[in-house]
Amino acid sequence: MSKIRILAIPSDQYGVGKFRIMGPYTHLQENYGDDFHIDIKYNVEDNDSEFDNYDVVVLHSFIHNKVPFEKNIERIDWLKKKGVIVVCDIDDYWEPDHRHPMHRQIIKSETHKKKVQLLRAADYVTTTTPIFRDTIIKRLGVKNVLVFPNAIDENESQFKSNPEKSDKIRFGWLGGSSHLYDLELIKSGISSTLSSYKDKTQFVLCGFDLRGN
């Protein structure tokens, strides 16, 4: 039996591209290499020859990032006519509300509409949770939506557990700057818990912000 050949296209190497495309498909190649051959490419040229011999193409934000968006839809249609299965991944709601720092930019560039086009054009959609899966099915009418949970590689140094010993119950929160409003939702609960159990609890706030804010 021949191997299933997959072309996986991450949107970046550090954030969502790492966790939604690079990590999972590298794991698939390393652990199921007898069944799959996987190539991970960041810049796929708009040439038919780039897709020779592939059975599946997986993308998160685009197939070609150096051409007008419409070329991506044309490429998906071309792949499907060739019998290539197209999988589009999505990890967050396509149209963030006004509290998201990227809201204005997304609306102005119509990125949310483009994402919906990709989802509807693909053969399959993968996403993070059953709740989001049901939202995609209900609001977009997309049928083939599968849950592909977020995960981490516990062998990476940044994820190796090294807890400090303490008699306190430790609560932790981790998120980027775009999740500031989510943190505000639990603000009162944190305050009341720490006030009521001051000597028994600890709250640890972690996060990152690549924009320097």
C-alpha positions, 0 to 999 in steps of 0.5 A: 500500500502506497503512503498518503502524501500530505502537503501541510502549509502553516501560516507561521512558524511560532504561533498558530502555525506551530501548534496547529500545523507544524507540531501535529503533522511532524508528529504524524510523520515521525510516528506513522511514517509507514502510512504517511509522507508529509511535507511542510512548506511555508511558501508555496508558489502558485504553480501546478507542479507544486502539488504533484503527487499529493493526496491531501493539502492542509492549510490554516490561513492560505495556500499561496501567501504572495498572490491575491486571495482569489488565487487561493480559492481558485487553487482549492477548486483546481485541487478538488477537480484533481481529486486532492482532498483539501483540509482547512484548519481554524482555531479561533472565531473568524470575526472577533468583536471590537474588544479584540486588538485586531478587530479594525484591521480584520474588518478593513481587510475583510479577512473574516470574509476570506476565512469563511470562503476558505472554510466553505471551499474546503472538503474538510474543516478541523477545529479546536473544540466541539462547541466551535465545531457546532458553531461552524456547522450552524452558522456557515452550513459547513458539514465536514467539521472535525475536532482536532484539539490543541496540544503541546509537546511535553518534550520541549523545554518550555513545557516541561513541568518544574513546579515550586513546592508550596502548601498553597493551591496554585491557580494559573492563567496563560494567554496572549494580549488578545485575550485581555477581555477573557482575563477581565471576565474572571477578575472578580472571581480571582479577587474574591478567592484570594481575599477569602483564602489569602494564606491558602491560594496563589494566582499565577498570571502568564502571557506574551505580547509580541507587539510590545504592549 
